Each structure stands twice: as structure tokens, then as C-alpha cells.
Amino acid sequence: MFYEIALGFRRDLSVYTPYASITDRTAWNSLSEDWKKAAVSLGEKYLGFSYPHLSATDFMDFLRTGNRTRYEDKLFSKRHALNAMVLAECVENRGRFLDGIIDGIFSVCEESAWQLPAHNSYIRDTPQLPLPDSTAPVLDLFACETGSILATVHYLMKDTLDSVSPFITKRIRHELEQRIMLPYLYEHFWWMGNGKEPMNNWTIWCTQNVLLSLFLVDIEDGLLKSGVFRKACQSTDFFLAEYGEDGCCDEGAQYYRHAGLCLFNVMEILNAITDNRFASLYKEKKIQNIASYILNVHIDDKYYVNFADCSPIAGRAGVREFLFAERTGNENMMRFAAQDFFSGGMDSLLLPAENNLYYRLQNAFTITKITEYLQSHPAAVEHPDIFYPSVGVFLARDDSLALAVKAGDNADSHNHNDTGSFTVYKEGKPLFIDVGVESYTKKTFSPQRYEIWTMQSAYHNLPAINGFMQQDGEDYRAKNTTCRMDNTLCEIDMDISDAYPKESRLSFYRRKACLLKGKEILIHDSFSFDHTADTGITEAPSVTLSLMTYEKPVLQDITDKLLFRIGNLGSLSMKGGELIEIEEIPITDPRLKTAWEHDIYRILLRITGNEIKLHIK
């Protein structure tokens, strides 16, 4: 799709000039007064900032301890400071932040490597090297993003920086050429794709930032530009090949921001440098479905359907979602993005924790437009019931309840062993939950990944079968999945027995999850064992069901059924099970604390027959 258009484009590629540079005072003076005031205030916090040195032992710390955050916190703090002072200077244009900006540029350029220690390898899924080879740069997510930051600084402030010394922008161009452009053009990193390997958000996220690194800077080398252009288009096709026609992001809502929205910016850049040669692709159904995914999996306020490594709090929608919706003609999503953008307060406007300076620039020059749109389009946002067959994500809602179910398999990018698991929200608040993932460490993306509790099916709303949990891999999947959706009943029905090892002795495990609109949610599990299998196990079969809740469950009644009150939010009743225990799970990890403000709970139930029905209200 993209590569074919690229091969047919025979003209010179333009420089990318999306927004005004610092010299266009009319444009910068016309920006939102609230944004300008906040941008200057944030920049002032970094006046006199001492850019931390990233030492060789800092880099080696990851392999020695498995800790990612100590190095990354230093690296990201430098970029946050540089970004904030650049935007503040663009607003003021008085030189007050200029020394801090120049210090930041040289500090970043003097780093031995731009890739993270956790990504310091040349071949996919191979052990990381202890130190970087500065003569052979690794292009990972954050090397590419660093390139785009410096290119954006160059784009915005070239004339101002040149008035101090032309060697500042010369240094930027040199580093971009040696660390980004030439390695990109002449080396192959796995995320570039080859038509065989599976891709993920890396492909389009890196591609976006490489394009920004090159086309925001006025590089005269036409062969370099055309080579990068064609290679980027080919990688974009490899990325899109991983998506079903339905546009579902198998990494979840949080990763949509690094996948679908980076696709949007790639398309914007390609259109701009080719006189809109790619504009027709916004009418492609797959592209439109990718765009609208984030709206479709939104629950309410800050909450989203989550599975795999995705958090239920996936970040506010905003400018990029709004612009993508505008390009694809989705008015409902434009309203959603505009409303959610202003629900996020000043953080939505400034993006103070965002590494990518270009995103902050997009915000600055779109706030007025998105404000005017919201004022003239106050209608409520509609959230559809939806089933994504490519990944197996089901979501149904009524005025009170939302039911989400994950079918599919256990081989998604950032996978957890969660086939068949469900989550429930009531009144927009989490009732039965998917925990998410703890802070990334060396173990997170290692062969020991599924030793981490949050990855295991026993900590999802799923059964353990004869002591066995689900396993990871494409073969461990739901089968015979059917789906029905209408105005009164939405249900998904599947057999998840293949998600468990053969040693579990399952013949089938059928899970039916239904939303009876205006009434309740019903989860009906039924199962049978293969008693002819020669496993050497003589004990009677056992099924233990785990149910994860955010609020504390309290047992209310055990006369003819188990009845639980889940905090002050909802209730769970059932027949066919007996309570083993209610476990309180402390939330101490910093990443999990961003999603869960207090401890969570796990109800463990022993199923006494060959079926159980859960009624959730």
C-alpha cells in the first residue's frame, strides 16, 4: 500500500514544515494564552537545570541489577528539561532559556548512546550487551525519539541558535546523520520488518521518529532522503500487515498511542513531503478502524478496557486522536478526543511528562482548533458495542454495566496468559479487573516473564485446572468462539480448554459471558475432563476459579448460594462453588500504583460440580 505509492513517486521530496518556527512571532503570539503562560512557567522550573551525566556504570546497572528506572529516569529528565525550555523560549523569544537549551543539546549529543540499556542488542530477542558501541548505534525506540527531539529543536530554533554559533546546529545535523540516518538506511534492525517477522508498536513508532529526524531538518542529500522515504513506507506496510481489517491493537489502549497515533503522524509526514500523495489512504477501512479503536475500548473518564501489559488508565485522549479522527471523518471520535483532552487539565495541554517534543508542538498549535470544535459540537459521545475478531476482544455496555472479554490466544504482543478473562465496570468504575503490569525490569522481557504474577492466568478472572495455569504461545487459545450483539443481549461464547496444557486433562471448558442489558452480567462456565488420558494423576479433578476485584468483597449470604458485596459498587452471586479464601494483594509497585490507588483483592472459589454461574449486578 505505502511502498507501492512510494515507488511511483518520482519528484523531489519536500522539507516537512508543519508548524511555525520561533521566528514567526505572529504565529507564536496567537497561541492560547493559557498554554503560553503554562509553557513559560514549566520552562522556568528548569532554569539552571544541571543535566545529569550518564556514566558507563549507569549503563551497566541494568545488566547487573535488572533495574531499568535508575538510568531511564536520568535520561528522560534531560529530555523533559530541554523540551520545556525550548517551548518556553519559543513563547518568549527573549533568550532567557537559551543557555539551558544549548547545554541540553550538547549534553544529549555527548551521550555515548541514545538507546536504553534494556534495548542494547542488534538482533531480536538476544541478550543485551553491557555497554554501547558508539561506532555502531542501535536504533531503538528512544534513540529514534531522541533524534526527533533534536530535529524538532533544530526546526524551531535554527536561526536563534545560529546567531549564537553555527556549530550548534552543525552538531545536531552531524549527530542525526551518524546516529539515525545512516544506520537507518544501511543497517537492518528487526523492527524495520522483512515481511516474515511479527511487528509491533516499535515499527511505526521508530519509523515516525526517523522521518521527523530527517524531514524536519533541511538535508540536501536527495539520495539519503529518497532511501529513507522508501524504507519507511515499506516498514509501514509491514506494520499494517499485523493488523486485522477490524483495526484492533493487540497491545491494548496504552500502546495505541505508540502504534495507531504514530501511524497517523507517519501519514501526515508522508503526505506533506509528497504533496498529499498518500491522502487517499485515510479512506481505507483498515486505517479508519485503527483510528477509532481508542474510542471503542474507552469505558468512562480515565478508564479503558485493558489486557496484556496495558494499564486500565491508558492516558487521556487529545490532539493526536482529534486530528486522526478529523482526517478519517469520524465526528464521534473528534468529540471524544476534544472532551477527554480538556478533562485532563493542564497536563493534557502541556504534556510535561512526554519525551517527544514534536507531540508537545502539535498540542500548542492545535489547542485553539480543538477548543473551538468542542464549543460548537457539545453532543454526547457514543460508545458502541463491539467485537474485534482479529484479537478476540469483546465489549458490551448498557447505562450501568460494561463487560469486556478477551478471547483470542496467548501470543499477543506484550502478552499475558489471559485467554477468556473478563473485566467488568459499573457506573464507569472498576468492579472485576485486569491488574496490568508492574514496572518493567530485566525479567519482564526475558524467558522468565511468566514467573511474574501479573502475567499469570491465576491472577486474571480465570480458572486453574488441576493446579495448572494457562500457558503462553499461539497454540494456547480459545476455539469455537461465537458472538452475538443486539439491543437486549450481548454475549460471547468460547471453549478455552486449549489455553491449558494437556496435563490438565480438560476435555472442554466452555465460558459464556453475557450482558443482559438493563439487568445483569452472567458468566456461565461448564467443563468436562478426559478421564481416558494417561497422565499418571490419580486425584479427582479440581477447578479453582480466581476473581480479581478492586473493591473489597464481603461474603453476605451462604444459604442456597454465595453472595458477595463488592465494596459499595456491586454484587456477585453464584451457585456451584464454595469459597476458599479472599486474598488481599498489596499494591506497592510504582507502575501499578498509577492505576490502583489502594490494594486489590482475589476471590478464590472451588467449583463443586461441572459448572458455575456468576451473576454480577
C-alpha positions, 0 to 999 in steps of 0.5 A: 500500500505505502511502498507501492505509492512510494515507488511511483513517486518520482519528484523531489521530496519536500522539507516537512514544515508543519508548524511555525518556527520561533521566528514567526512571532505572529504565529507564536503570539496567537497561541492560547494564552493559557498554554503560553503562560503554562509553557513559560512557567514549566520552562522556568522550573528548569532554569539552571537545570544541571543535566545529569551525566550518564556514566558507563556504570549507569549503563551497566546497572541494568545488566547487573541489577535488572533495574531499568528506572535508575538510568531511564529516569536520568535520561528522560529528565534531560529530555523533559528539561530541554523540551520545556525550555525550548517551548518556553523560549519559543513563547518568549523569544527573549533568550532567557532559556537559551543557555539551558537549551544549548547545554541540553543539546550538547549534553544529549549529543555527548551521550555515548548512546541514545538507546536504553540499556534494556534495548542494547542488542542488534538482533531480536530477542538476544541478550543485551550487551553491557555497554554501547558501541558508539561506532555502531548505534542501535536504533531503538525506540528512544534513540529514534525519539531522541533524534526527533527531539533534536530535529524538532529543536533544530526546526524551531530554533535554527536561526536563534541558535545560529546567531549564537554559533553555527556549530550548534546546529552543525552538531545536531545535523552531524549527530542525526546523520551518524546516529539515525540516518545512516544506520537507518538506511544501511543497517537492518534492525528487526523492527524495520520488518522483512515481511516474515517477522511479527511487528509491533508498536516499535515499527511505526513508532521508530519509523515516525521518529526517523522521518521527523529526524530527517524531514524536519531538518533541511538535508540536501542529500536527495539520495539519503532522503529518497532511501529513507522515504522508501524504507519507511513506507515499506516498514509501514506496510509491514506494520499494517500487515499485523493488523486485522481489517477490524483495526484492533491493537493487540497491545491494548489502549496504552500502546495505541498511542505508540502504534495507531497515533504514530501511524497517523503522524507517519501519514501526515509526514508522508503526505506533506513531503509528497504533496498529499500523495498518500491522502487517499489512504485515510479512506481505507477501512483498515486505517479508519478502524485503527483510528477509532479503536481508542474510542471503542475500548474507552469505558468512562473518564480515565478508564479503558478496557485493558489486557496484556501489559496495558494499564486500565488508565491508558492516558487521556485522549487529545490532539493526536486522536482529534486530528486522526479522527478529523482526517478519517471523518469520524465526528464521534471520535473528534468529540471524544478526543476534544472532551477527554483532552480538556478533562485532563487539565493542564497536563493534557495541554502541556504534556510535561511528562512526554519525551517527544517534543514534536507531540508537545508542538502539535498540542500548542498549535492545535489547542485553539482548533480543538477548543473551538470544535468542542464549543460548537459540537457539545453532543454526547459521545457514543460508545458502541458495542463491539467485537474485534475478531482479529484479537478476540476482544469483546465489549458490551455496555448498557447505562450501568454495566460494561463487560469486556472479554478477551478471547483470542490466544496467548501470543499477543504482543506484550502478552499475558496468559489471559485467554477468556478473562473478563473485566467488568465496570459499573457506573464507569468504575472498576468492579472485576479487573485486569491488574496490568503490569508492574514496572518493567525490569530485566525479567519482564522481557526475558524467558522468565516473564511468566514467573511474574504474577501479573502475567499469570492466568491465576491472577486474571478472572480465570480458572486453574485446572488441576493446579495448572495455569494457562500457558503462553504461545499461539497454540494456547487459545480459545476455539469455537468462539461465537458472538452475538450483539443486539439491543437486549443481549450481548454475549460471547461464547468460547471453549478455552480448554486449549489455553491449558496444557494437556496435563490438565486433562480438560476435555472442554471448558466452555465460558459464556459471558453475557450482558443482559442489558438493563439487568445483569452480567452472567458468566456461565462456565461448564467443563468436562475432563478426559478421564481416558488420558494417561497422565499418571494423576490419580486425584479427582479433578479440581477447578479453582476459579480466581476473581480479581476485584478492586473493591473489597468483597464481603461474603453476605449470604451462604444459604442456597448460594454465595453472595458477595458485596463488592465494596459499595459498587456491586454484587456477585452471586453464584451457585456451584462453588464454595469459597476458599479464601479472599486474598488481599494483594498489596499494591506497592509497585510504582507502575501499578500504583498509577492505576490502583490507588489502594490494594486489590483483592482475589476471590478464590472459589472451588467449583463443586460440580461441572459448572458455575454461574456468576451473576454480577449486578 
